[in-house]
Amino acid sequence: DRGGAEISGDPNALADALGKIDAYARGIPMATAEAHPETAQMMIMNPLSGGGIKGLFSTHPATEQRVARLRAMARG
């Protein structure tokens, strides 16, 4: 995220985009990803609904943490 924010020059825009992607992804059932959690790392957002296996295959921090870090970058 840091690299993308530095390249774009607008961490707030990236934070907004992550929020929109996350909101959209939460509305889509991810039955295939739930059945095959090893594919989660190929997604932009973590498609797993929760539980212990979610952390096992997690490749990114929670969206809320990512957005907070980007907002902090924007503030300087």
C-alpha positions in Angstrom: 0.0 0.0 0.0 2.8 2.4 0.8 4.4 2.0 -2.6 1.0 2.5 -4.3 0.4 5.6 -2.3 3.8 7.0 -3.0 3.5 6.3 -6.7 0.0 7.9 -7.0 0.9 10.7 -4.6 -2.5 10.4 -3.0 -2.8 8.0 -0.1 -6.4 9.2 0.6 -7.5 8.1 -2.9 -6.0 4.6 -2.4 -7.7 4.4 1.0 -11.0 5.4 -0.6 -10.5 2.7 -3.3 -9.7 0.0 -0.7 -12.8 0.9 1.2 -15.0 0.6 -1.9 -13.5 -2.7 -3.0 -13.9 -4.0 0.6 -17.6 -2.9 0.7 -18.2 -4.5 -2.7 -16.4 -7.8 -1.8 -18.5 -8.2 1.4 -21.6 -8.3 -0.7 -20.5 -11.1 -2.9 -20.7 -14.7 -1.7 -17.3 -16.4 -2.1 -18.3 -20.0 -2.0 -15.4 -21.1 -4.2 -12.9 -19.3 -2.0 -14.4 -20.7 1.1 -14.2 -24.2 -0.4 -10.5 -23.6 -1.5 -9.0 -21.2 1.0 -5.5 -21.7 -0.5 -6.7 -19.4 -3.4 -7.3 -16.4 -1.0 -3.9 -14.9 -1.8 -4.9 -14.4 -5.4 -7.7 -11.9 -4.4 -7.3 -8.2 -3.8 -9.4 -8.5 -0.7 -9.5 -11.5 1.7 -12.6 -13.5 0.5 -12.8 -15.7 3.6 -15.6 -15.2 5.9 -13.7 -15.7 9.2 -12.6 -18.2 11.7 -9.2 -19.7 12.3 -8.4 -20.5 8.7 -8.8 -16.9 7.7 -5.6 -15.9 9.5 -3.7 -18.9 8.2 -4.1 -17.7 4.6 -4.1 -14.0 5.2 -1.6 -12.1 3.0 -2.7 -8.5 4.0 -3.7 -6.7 7.2 -7.4 -6.1 7.7 -8.8 -3.4 5.4 -9.5 -1.1 8.4 -5.8 -1.2 9.3 -4.7 -0.6 5.7 -7.0 2.4 5.4 -5.8 3.8 8.8 -2.2 3.6 7.7 -2.9 5.3 4.4 -4.8 8.1 6.2 -1.9 8.5 8.5 0.5 8.8 5.5 -1.8 11.5 4.0 -1.6 13.5 7.3 2.1 13.3 7.1 
